[in-house]
Amino acid sequence: MRVIELFPESMVNYMSLEANLRSVFRTGVTFTGTPLTYRAPGTVSRIYSYVISLLDAGVWRGHVLLLLEDITEKMQLMENTRSVSRHLSNVVEHAHDLIISTDKDGRIISWNPSAELLTGFTEAEIKGHSLSDLFDDTGKEAISDIIRRLSRLEVILDKEFDLCSRSGKIVPIAWSFSPISSGNGSIEALVAIGRDLSERRAFEMQLFHSEKLAALGVMAGGIAHQIRNPLAVCFSCAQFLQAELPGSPNSMQEIVDKMIDSIQRASTIIEALLRFAQTSDTNRLVPTDLVQIVKETVDLIAAQVVLRGIRITQDYPSSCVTTMGNPNLLQQVVMNLVLNAQQAMSDGGDLTLSIRQEDGKAVMCVSDTGHGIAADKIGRIFDPFFTARPSGEGTGLGLAVSYAIIQQHLGSINVVSNEEKGSLFIVKLPLAN
């Protein structure tokens, strides 16, 4: 039979079958066609691959062989495999968690964009390095033990190890490890999935601090009310003595003056303590322009700051930045932050105040170029009565009171500091809308 009689005409024409057969006869070169999709009337589509080859051995010498193979199921399987591969690739590429694959010895094969973003290392830079290179000495030992356990096909969940980024930053990570088996009991690769715990740790620390201040507020309220009355009596008596001793020796007058100064200082501390006992009443908060609050506060102390050789830089938006707040309390926060910055720059420096809007919040930044805060002290600066200043030069309540006020305004306050380089305080408050 002729080819045109054996196969459908449309298929013969599409494949240029007769021309390809003659070409193979003439040149002796095997022809491989592209996959062909064909649907006979009343049937489903099928996919075929075909090859035309010259036979030059045996009784069939001088003939050609046309091999037509139905590869429909094979193509469908390949497409399903590609679809699954694309799906898994998208999951890995867009996951917020770190996803790292290694060989059985723990050498990195691949990792996703989240790992690049968190560590600062690209996949090309880190590929081939040991996973343990990302950890400190304690972490290296733990990872070596984990790799040994994974070789026994164990699955290891929720192990917390700090990861070292390119910048030197230490990032707390919760890790889960699992082996990839070849099916015959041997290990082909390992997978490590890590979740960044930085935000959770910061939230836990903030929650702990809030609870601690709330407990202190209850205690301080009770203590302050108990001390306030006898202190008022002492103050009145001291004032009476001061009025009755105009002609007394200087030493007696000096003693009375010191009594009054000490009582006034104690009263100031009690007033600060009482602020911890005041519960938050968001119904009394009113729309407040944060830009105006900061400007007015800076104007109050600008002359004092400039006299100390401190340069002030202010960066505010041209429009209002309105929050729901108590203007007097917010002004107290700004005052405390500016005075702290001033005290940190005893030899002069730069004080910068800025305000911006970000993600539905008003963000106020106060930075200085002072002596900074030691790493072992930065976690305690919002604790009541904690101060790095010499004894008698501060109560250690300024930042603690500021923290309590910001909490009452449903906001947050954080600090970033480097010793000898300065500090940056960041206050975030919800916008009025």
C-alpha positions in Angstrom: 0.0 0.0 0.0 1.1 3.5 -0.6 1.8 5.7 2.5 -1.1 8.0 1.5 -3.4 5.0 1.5 -2.3 3.7 4.9 -2.3 7.0 6.9 -4.8 9.8 7.0 -4.1 12.4 4.3 -3.9 15.3 6.9 -1.3 13.4 8.9 0.8 12.6 5.8 0.7 16.2 4.6 1.5 17.6 8.1 4.5 15.3 8.5 5.6 15.8 4.9 5.9 12.0 5.1 6.6 11.1 1.4 9.2 13.8 1.0 11.0 12.7 4.2 10.9 9.1 3.1 12.5 10.0 -0.2 15.1 12.2 1.6 16.2 9.3 3.8 16.4 7.0 0.7 18.5 9.6 -1.0 20.9 10.7 1.8 20.8 7.7 4.2 20.5 10.2 7.1 18.0 9.2 9.8 15.1 11.7 10.2 13.6 12.4 13.6 10.3 14.2 13.5 8.8 16.5 16.1 6.0 15.1 18.3 2.7 15.1 16.4 -0.8 15.6 17.9 -3.5 13.9 16.0 -7.2 13.2 16.7 -9.2 10.9 14.5 -12.9 11.7 14.1 -14.9 10.5 17.1 -11.7 9.9 19.2 -9.5 11.8 21.7 -6.3 13.4 20.7 -3.1 11.3 20.7 0.5 12.3 20.6 3.0 10.4 18.4 6.7 10.6 17.8 8.2 9.2 14.6 11.6 8.2 13.2 12.5 7.3 9.6 15.7 5.3 9.3 17.5 3.6 6.3 18.0 -0.2 6.7 21.4 -1.2 5.3 21.8 -4.8 6.6 20.3 -8.2 5.9 17.5 -8.9 3.5 16.0 -5.5 4.2 19.0 -3.6 2.7 17.7 -0.7 0.7 14.5 -0.3 2.6 13.5 2.3 5.2 11.8 1.8 8.5 9.1 4.2 9.7 8.7 3.9 13.5 5.6 5.7 14.8 5.1 5.5 18.6 2.2 6.6 20.7 3.7 8.8 23.5 0.4 10.3 24.8 0.7 8.8 28.3 4.4 9.6 28.5 3.8 13.3 27.6 1.0 13.6 30.1 3.3 12.1 32.8 6.0 14.6 31.8 3.6 17.5 32.0 2.3 16.4 35.4 5.9 16.1 36.6 6.7 19.6 35.3 3.5 21.0 37.0 4.4 19.5 40.3 8.0 20.8 39.9 6.7 24.3 39.2 4.4 24.2 42.1 7.1 23.1 44.5 9.5 25.6 43.1 7.0 28.4 43.7 6.4 27.2 47.2 10.2 27.3 47.9 10.8 30.6 46.2 8.0 32.5 47.9 8.2 30.9 51.4 9.0 33.2 54.3 10.9 30.5 56.0 14.5 29.5 55.1 14.6 26.4 53.0 18.0 24.8 52.5 18.9 21.6 50.9 22.3 19.9 51.4 24.0 16.7 50.4 24.2 13.8 52.9 27.4 15.4 54.4 25.7 18.7 55.0 27.2 20.7 52.1 24.7 23.2 50.7 23.1 22.5 47.4 20.4 25.1 47.2 18.6 27.7 49.3 15.7 30.0 48.7 15.4 33.9 48.5 14.4 34.1 52.1 17.7 32.6 53.1 19.5 35.0 50.9 17.6 38.0 52.4 18.2 37.0 56.0 21.9 36.0 55.7 23.1 38.3 53.0 24.7 35.4 51.1 23.6 34.6 47.6 23.0 31.0 46.5 26.0 31.1 44.3 28.3 32.3 47.1 27.1 29.7 49.7 26.7 26.7 47.4 29.2 23.9 48.4 29.8 25.3 51.9 29.0 23.3 54.9 25.7 24.2 56.7 27.7 24.3 59.9 29.6 27.4 58.6 26.5 29.5 59.3 26.7 28.9 63.1 29.0 29.6 66.0 31.0 26.9 67.7 28.1 25.6 69.8 25.9 25.5 66.7 28.6 23.7 64.6 28.7 20.8 67.2 24.9 20.6 67.2 24.7 20.5 63.4 27.3 17.7 63.2 25.3 15.7 65.7 22.1 16.4 63.7 23.6 15.2 60.5 24.7 11.9 62.2 21.1 11.4 63.4 19.6 12.2 60.0 21.8 9.5 58.4 19.7 7.1 60.6 16.6 8.5 58.9 15.5 10.5 62.0 13.4 13.6 61.6 14.4 16.5 63.9 11.9 19.3 64.8 12.0 22.6 66.6 15.7 23.0 67.4 16.7 26.6 68.1 20.2 27.8 66.9 21.4 31.3 66.3 22.5 31.9 62.7 25.3 34.3 61.8 24.6 36.6 58.9 27.1 38.2 56.6 26.9 41.5 58.5 27.7 39.7 61.8 24.1 40.0 63.1 23.0 37.0 65.2 19.5 35.8 64.2 17.5 33.4 66.4 16.1 30.6 64.2 13.8 27.6 64.9 15.0 24.7 62.7 13.5 21.5 61.5 15.6 18.9 59.7 14.5 15.9 57.6 16.4 13.3 55.4 15.6 12.5 51.8 15.9 8.8 51.2 16.8 7.1 47.9 14.3 4.4 48.7 16.8 1.6 49.4 17.6 2.9 52.9 20.4 5.2 52.0 20.4 9.0 52.3 20.6 11.2 49.2 20.1 14.6 50.7 19.0 16.7 53.7 16.5 19.5 54.0 16.7 22.2 56.7 13.7 24.6 57.2 14.3 27.6 59.5 11.9 30.2 60.9 13.1 33.6 62.0 12.3 34.2 65.6 13.5 37.8 65.8 10.0 39.3 65.8 8.6 36.8 68.3 11.5 37.3 70.6 11.1 41.1 70.4 7.4 40.7 71.1 8.0 38.4 74.0 10.5 40.9 75.5 8.0 43.7 75.0 5.3 41.7 76.7 7.5 40.8 79.5 8.5 44.4 80.0 4.9 45.6 79.9 3.9 43.0 82.5 6.8 44.0 84.7 5.9 47.7 84.5 2.2 46.9 85.1 3.1 45.0 88.3 5.4 47.9 89.3 2.6 50.4 88.7 0.3 48.6 91.1 3.0 48.5 93.7 4.2 52.0 93.1 0.7 53.4 93.4 0.3 51.9 96.8 3.7 52.9 98.1 3.4 56.4 96.7 0.1 57.1 98.4 1.4 55.8 101.7 4.5 57.9 101.6 3.0 61.1 100.2 1.1 62.2 103.3 4.0 61.9 105.8 6.3 63.5 103.2 3.9 66.5 102.9 4.0 66.9 106.7 7.8 66.9 106.7 7.9 69.4 103.9 5.5 71.8 105.8 7.6 71.4 109.0 10.8 72.2 107.0 9.2 75.3 105.5 8.1 76.4 109.0 11.7 76.0 110.3 13.0 77.9 107.4 10.7 80.8 108.2 11.4 80.7 111.9 15.3 80.6 111.6 16.1 83.8 109.7 18.8 84.8 112.2 20.1 81.3 112.9 23.7 80.2 112.2 24.5 79.5 108.5 24.9 75.8 109.3 21.4 75.5 110.6 20.0 77.4 107.6 21.9 75.1 105.2 20.6 72.0 107.0 17.0 73.2 106.5 17.6 74.1 102.9 19.0 70.6 102.3 15.9 69.1 104.0 13.6 71.0 101.7 15.6 70.1 98.5 15.6 66.4 99.5 11.9 66.4 100.2 11.2 68.0 96.8 13.4 65.5 95.1 11.5 62.7 96.8 8.2 64.2 95.8 9.4 64.3 92.2 10.2 60.6 92.3 6.8 59.8 93.8 5.0 61.8 91.1 6.9 59.8 88.5 6.0 56.5 90.3 2.3 57.5 90.3 2.3 57.6 86.6 2.8 53.9 86.5 -0.3 53.5 88.6 -2.5 55.5 86.1 -4.4 53.1 83.9 -4.7 53.8 80.2 -7.8 55.7 79.3 -7.9 55.8 75.5 -11.3 57.6 75.6 -9.4 60.7 76.8 -7.0 60.7 73.9 -7.7 63.5 71.4 -6.4 64.1 67.8 -2.9 65.5 68.3 -0.5 66.8 65.7 2.8 65.1 66.5 4.8 67.5 64.4 3.6 70.5 66.4 4.3 68.7 69.7 7.9 68.0 68.7 8.5 71.5 67.3 7.2 73.1 70.5 9.3 70.9 72.7 12.4 71.6 70.8 11.8 75.3 70.9 11.5 75.1 74.7 15.0 73.6 75.1 16.8 74.7 71.9 18.8 77.5 73.6 20.0 75.1 76.4 21.0 72.5 73.8 22.8 74.8 71.5 24.8 76.3 74.4 26.3 72.8 75.0 27.7 72.8 71.4 25.0 70.5 70.0 23.7 71.0 66.5 20.0 70.3 66.0 18.6 68.9 62.7 14.8 68.6 62.2 13.1 66.7 59.4 9.3 66.8 59.4 6.6 66.5 56.7 4.9 69.7 55.6 1.5 68.4 56.6 0.2 67.4 60.0 0.8 63.9 61.3 -2.2 63.3 63.6 -2.3 60.7 66.3 -4.8 60.0 69.1 -2.9 61.2 72.2 -2.5 63.3 75.3 -0.4 66.3 74.2 1.1 66.9 77.6 2.2 63.3 78.0 3.6 63.1 74.5 5.5 66.3 75.1 7.0 64.7 78.2 8.2 61.8 76.1 9.9 64.1 73.5 11.4 66.1 76.4 12.8 63.0 78.0 14.4 61.7 74.8 15.9 65.0 73.9 17.4 65.6 77.4 18.8 62.0 77.4 20.4 62.8 74.0 21.8 66.0 75.4 23.3 64.3 78.4 24.9 61.7 76.2 26.8 64.5 74.2 28.7 66.3 77.0 31.3 67.4 74.4 28.8 68.5 71.8 27.5 66.6 68.8 24.5 66.2 66.4 20.9 65.8 67.5 18.4 64.8 64.8 14.7 64.6 65.1 12.5 63.3 62.3 8.9 62.3 61.8 7.4 60.2 59.0 4.3 58.1 58.3 4.7 54.4 57.7 2.2 51.5 57.5 -0.6 53.4 59.3 1.7 54.7 62.0 3.5 57.9 62.9 7.2 57.2 63.3 9.3 59.7 65.4 13.1 59.2 65.5 15.5 60.9 67.9 19.2 60.2 67.3 22.4 61.5 68.8 26.1 61.1 68.3 26.9 60.6 72.0 28.6 57.9 73.9 25.9 55.3 73.1 24.7 52.5 75.4 26.7 49.4 76.3 25.4 46.1 74.9 25.0 44.6 78.4 22.9 47.6 79.5 20.6 48.2 76.5 18.1 45.7 77.6 17.5 47.5 80.9 17.2 51.1 79.9 13.4 51.1 80.2 13.6 49.6 83.7 12.6 52.0 86.5 15.5 53.5 88.5 18.1 52.1 86.1 20.6 54.8 85.0 24.1 54.9 83.7 24.7 58.4 85.1 26.6 59.1 88.3 24.7 58.8 91.6 22.6 61.8 92.4 22.4 63.0 88.7 19.3 61.2 87.7 16.4 59.1 89.0 16.4 56.6 86.2 12.7 57.1 85.6 12.7 59.2 82.5 12.8 56.4 79.9 10.6 54.2 82.1 7.9 56.8 82.3 8.3 57.4 78.5 7.8 53.7 77.9 4.7 53.7 80.1 3.2 56.7 78.3 3.8 55.2 74.8 2.2 51.9 76.0 -0.8 53.9 77.1 -1.0 55.4 73.6 -0.9 51.9 72.1 2.5 52.5 70.5 6.0 51.2 70.8 9.5 52.5 71.6 12.7 50.9 70.6 16.4 51.8 70.7 19.4 51.0 68.4 22.8 52.0 69.9 26.5 51.6 69.3 29.0 52.5 71.9 30.9 55.7 71.1 28.7 56.2 68.0 25.4 57.3 69.4 21.8 56.1 69.9 18.6 56.1 67.9 15.2 56.0 69.6 12.2 55.1 67.4 8.7 55.8 68.7 5.7 54.5 66.7 2.2 55.6 67.4 -1.1 54.7 65.5 -2.3 57.4 63.2 -5.7 59.0 64.1 -7.5 57.4 61.2 
